[in-house]
Structure formats: structure tokens, C-alpha cells
């Protein structure tokens, strides 16, 4: 077999440094947040501005039709908080739309097939969105600016439209199969013949506009398509400010979103890994074996008790930190690529498919039910050392999120690596389904050590789809206060900006 062309290249990326830093999966969204910091806003103001802007820049990942969680450190409160604005099913949900038509799962890890893919594609897959409520709650409680100030950049970007480039074309091509099923989605994202739009040979910039992106007609659009979501569902939705899941690990306090997120899986993995991840310098075989075994067990426990599904989710994660000591790790999502694939005709809002996170089988902890919150893979983290915020981290990538966050966090905590070096280290993926996926760039001794404990398969880490999640992180130097931000090396749009 010929060698993969991608192995002929070594990709590197530089960290961004400053007294205030934003790192995001879209570098232009990061620049929006950094501009807010320069104008006197704090990290929460910048996070809200970034979150709204990114929905206009890459709406297959997230947007106001989506949901999310953030973990933040409040310099004023001198403590961490989590804001939960995850999905909730409609209160008048009709369970007959989620009829199981295929065989039950052969393993505890997969859902059975649902009639017409109603839990994955289309109006019946949409859960009540929480993004606007969540960002609004964060701004009201922890921010310093007004809504119109932090929304202004996103409004300008929405008016201009998304700039078409090669990576956007890749995303549109990946989603075209389902986008063509819905007239507004096809009309806005694709050409009349259902093909992916292209640029001319002269390289002139082309922009794709998505509609008004206003929520006033959202209920009419949803119900016209058959969704059970009502005006009451939207009006009664409440984002929640709650205590994070906080636990100690080797001299630091890890604060992560808890409850129905991947936070408990992160904690369980670290409990199982114990002392075996400690050492100095690049992670060795003991480090990876401890994580592989610990996470494999943690995922088996998670999936047997709560249910989950492997899928290529289209989530986005970003981090913000300011000179005052505030830190934000924020993960927001439409769930799958382009979410439900439904663009609401009157508004241009692409809606989530949050119903996919529920277990279709009845009488289980995560089973589909009206007015209920599902389990998710989101894992935004703020790590505190000596009473001060040290770093914030998170990722997108479905089940691959918590393995990435775990490994990178422990490279900083237990191995003493700087964030730029850590992000250039090859990783493994342990998502509870099938063999351990190991980056083929890992040393042979590491691969042999993992293979002696669990089955493995060697894989590349291509640009699309990313093989090992899409993490972002900001680290604060405890002596100088300087902030250093880093993104996934293989993500072409990911980048940072400084104050």
C-alpha cells in the first residue's frame, strides 16, 4: 500500500500570547473576541461576542439554533461556575415519531434505527435551543457590556455573509446529502442543482448569506415543518448557572461541567489512571497506557449506564482569558454536521438535532421523553492552581472530546509541558467503541505497550475529518500573568488573537 500523501507534510502552529487572549476554531471569530477585550470588555463579554460571531462564520458547527455549556472563572467571585444551556425536548413531544424500525444495538454503544431518521435529520430531530438564553445569562451575570455591543460584530458578519473558501466547500460537500432535503437549506448552502458552490478562477471573494438570523418567526417555521416545539417551550427555557463538578488531581483543582456532560467521565478516567501519568517531559508509554485503560473502563461504565452514540458531531469550542483573571471555556453545538439540516425558511437559522442525544430505547436513564435533557459529550474545563486560574481547555469532536481534553490537561499538569509543545504531541482516542485509535506518529514502544493491554488501530490525523478532536486551550503564567493560547494544529481555520 502506498504511503498516505498527508504523511509527507509536518504541520506546526504557533501559540498566541498577550495580556488577553481568545483562541477559537475560527480565527476570525477569535479576532472578534480580542477586539472586545481591546475595547475594555472582559473575558465573558468577549466570549459572548465570539460565540455569536462564530455562528455567522461557520453555521454548520453552531449558531443561535444550537446549545452549549461553559465553565468560567470569575475574578470577582474568585470561583468557578458552569452555565448550562443544553438541549431540552419539547414538552408536547410525540414519541410515535421515534419508532424503532431496525435491530436493537449489538453492543451497549449504538442506537437502533429510527423511522425516517427522525431523531437525526429533519424537524422531529430538533430540541429546544438554548444558545441565546445561555449567552444572555452569562453576559447579564458576569459581563460588563450590553447586548447590542457584543452582538454588533456578529450582525455585521451576518449582513456580509460567509466567505467561501476551500474548507467551507469541504464542509458543504460533507453535508450536501441531507441539506438537499430541505428547500431553504439547499437554496442557501448549495447551488440550484444541489452542487457545492465554487469560486471563479480569478479568486474573487464570494459570500454566502443565510437570511435574517432573527428568532421572531422561529415557532411558525418549526411548527410548519412538523416540530412539536411551541412558543411556550421557547419562552420557558431557562439557562442555568450551577456549580461545576470540581475535584482535586495532583495539586490542582479541575472544574468541569458536570451532570449529563462528559465531566464525570473525565473525573473517572483520572481516578483510574492514578499516579501512572506523572513524569517529566513528553508522555511515555506508561502515560498512554494509563489513559487508554482508564478511559476505556470509564467509557464502558458511561455507555452502559447512560447511553451514547458515536457520531461526527459539529461542535465548536473556544477559550477566552483576560488580564483581570477571568477565564472562559465554552463549547457550543448544533450536534451533527449542520445539526438537523433544517434551515428555517423565514429566519435563516440552522437548527440543532438535539434529539439524537437521547436513547431511543424506552425505560433507560437517557431515553427519549418530553421536557427532558439528554446526555452529551461536552467537557469545558478550568483548572485552578494555588487558588488562581491556571488554564482553560475544551474541544469539539463528539466522543473524541474527553480523550483530547484528558491527555492535553495531563500533559500540562502531570508532565510539565508548555501548551504549544503539548498540542504538537500525537495522541490516542479512546471513545468506548472498537479498538483504541492511535496516531501512527506515536513511538513504536508506546503502540506496543497499548496493544499489549487493548486492541489498537493506527490512524492518521487528517484535516477533515480531524482524527483526535479539535481542542483549544489558554494557559496563564502564574508569575508574569502572560496568557498563551493554542489550537489544534491540524485545524486549518483554528487560530487565536491577542488583546
Steps between C-alpha positions, in 0.01 A plus 500: 500500500637841406572747778233760569577832335423680825797331665736695276423818696582606854250760617585739782316793652613785721333595825355850551610706799378814673337650808161396360458206260224332300551165323223354286435253222455800274780756516269780381265433789801511732586842362145618580549397862844657522361828366247500785785455750687791341189715536488439874274197522583205722539133408127432532411790270756371249370143529142607424616709203710208372217252547254710304751583227606141444142404418512741207842377388453121515132419555549128446667498841283716719264793504195644669310184412740302717597434861806493721679506833769726639724474802645830616714649771362823641778728628241695697353193669838324524336174400388288206149471357333296228225636276276226363305583187470149366210361296157413636237300316161657427245464781237373254737258328324216317701182560333331202736694272795306643392148414781245497508326162842337502662246729594589853865582566741211466709665772409744777654777292265564205141606447252292302368642174212747520227541239608754237800596718262729690739529795785611274371690196207736455250683718436216745870490589500859630519567873423832667806719433674672789791695359350848516370437852837367613712778357250755627517352850881510492507861382245612758670330794870530415541746213545876491364597158151519353344254257508742209874555550599135499253413222620771261788298346277196442232720339760647265628153408146371440427799276816432301459122479747212533812524289525192279835321504625146448432388856144627490455308177615184677242555774223570249591189303487287815154632584349519150322162517260616772500874422333431165196358684395841634426785258641786705815304586558407138430852374738667743786254533506336154452581134168446324613158382602397852870537429750677724555866403841591361714807455603629158845436359606859571464443874236767558345478846154351519267532796204281594220675689276297726193715554398734779616274787220641714291292736163673471362249248668194648186336644300540180785350299544209741133409519452533125762227464337273758709574809331466840688803635258773607525866595463388861804271464711792382359748751545266795855392414740602776877483483644398835798629698615205709800378694752319285615147572819576696762247607868486595774348290869513588493842663248678277123538499325400181167676439289351222137500397334214687169319486412370155829609340831319457630655823431191713681285240804727523505467879461123488784468247737694723400291801582182309825633351629586847872575526598339168471823299763685705850575375695767320507583132325336207245237605635146504347155462380489863316831447310379195429153637355649820276734302396231251405252769340757727296663229395168349359393835344842563328496162368149547347611831359817340344326204349213694337727754411809299513421129675686220561477128816532292453771239690775327364796687540856386577680818724801552712583802688814593680648799532858621712651779558861600750698702263518801516124559170397339508181291235338280492153341193491277367214286196555280348275238234411247590136579543338155645668192244773419297370796156387383589632151189717529544868424188682610368673186401836650804549722796322346570328832649150472350289777657239726421130507512464876259205497790290372654513847209302647488120514207378282460189714234554771542470875865602513661796680553689174184390315302744284228675698321837497661795679825317573873575474726243326853378565777674303876484441579865579794553739605866566765521772664768717797381705595689817843488668583667830162671501552665160372400153782321317350385170171448321449229240233321301441351158251410233473156344222297660634204694854604416466809720575351841802292385656813352426716803631229735830448321579866444406594856725231644787600272484839670423383856695175526777534240590869528468574127426848372175527303663542159710188546204303635282581201768367264511162676322210325204361696275198526123483483306280739130545436359175628426346160740268320878496530708783645584741218865602523672768298753318286756768591518365855823310581486129425569422866184688599292318240631161615431583864137598429450199268612269780201618705229586244445460124627796297482637148747750358351805328608832355375835625370658179355848459150366436367329695738571786600172657559613859251781571548876465622641833580857611682609814629814675765482774585778745857540620461522881808724531452751218128470427575455128242292315589244234230355275517199273270315259497163328798498265317322215193727501542743207260771623593484869706783639531763767519873553643709782398819670 
